[in-house]
Amino acid sequence: MGLSKKDLTKRKSNLKTRLEELEKKAFNDPLKKDVALHEEIAELKKKIAEQGC
């Protein structure tokens, strides 16, 4: 069963909000010492791109 358009929009906005929070933390880590943080950012960007539109 697929998700409704409203559910997809809500999921995408939640991903974007989480991404903004992580990017604020990543700004304080310019040398990328926290690898997990930067990997999660890359994963979220990939998920947002997959949803498209």
C-alpha positions as CSV (number, residue, x, y, z in Angstrom):
1,M,0.0,0.0,0.0
2,G,1.4,3.4,-1.0
3,L,1.6,6.6,1.0
4,S,-0.7,9.5,0.4
5,K,0.7,12.7,-1.1
6,K,0.2,14.4,2.3
7,D,2.2,11.7,4.0
8,L,5.0,12.0,1.5
9,T,5.1,15.8,1.9
10,K,5.2,15.4,5.7
11,R,8.0,12.9,5.5
12,K,10.0,15.1,3.2
13,S,9.6,18.1,5.5
14,N,10.7,16.0,8.5
15,L,13.8,15.0,6.6
16,K,14.6,18.6,5.7
17,T,14.2,19.7,9.3
18,R,16.5,16.9,10.5
19,L,19.0,17.9,7.8
20,E,19.0,21.5,8.9
21,E,19.7,20.5,12.5
22,L,22.6,18.2,11.5
23,E,24.1,20.8,9.2
24,K,24.2,23.3,12.1
25,K,26.2,20.7,14.1
26,A,28.4,19.9,11.1
27,F,29.2,23.6,10.7
28,N,31.0,23.3,14.1
29,D,32.9,20.3,12.8
30,P,34.8,21.6,9.8
31,L,37.5,18.9,10.0
32,K,34.8,16.1,9.8
33,K,36.0,14.4,12.9
34,D,32.5,13.2,13.6
35,V,32.2,10.8,10.7
36,A,28.8,9.4,11.7
37,L,27.3,12.9,11.6
38,H,28.5,13.6,8.1
39,E,27.4,10.2,6.9
40,E,23.9,10.8,8.2
41,I,23.8,14.1,6.4
42,A,24.8,12.4,3.1
43,E,22.2,9.7,3.7
44,L,19.4,12.3,4.4
45,K,20.3,14.3,1.2
46,K,20.1,11.1,-0.8
47,K,16.7,10.2,0.7
48,I,15.4,13.7,-0.1
49,A,16.7,13.5,-3.7
50,E,15.0,10.1,-4.2
51,Q,11.7,11.5,-3.2
52,G,12.1,14.1,-5.9
53,C,9.5,16.7,-7.0
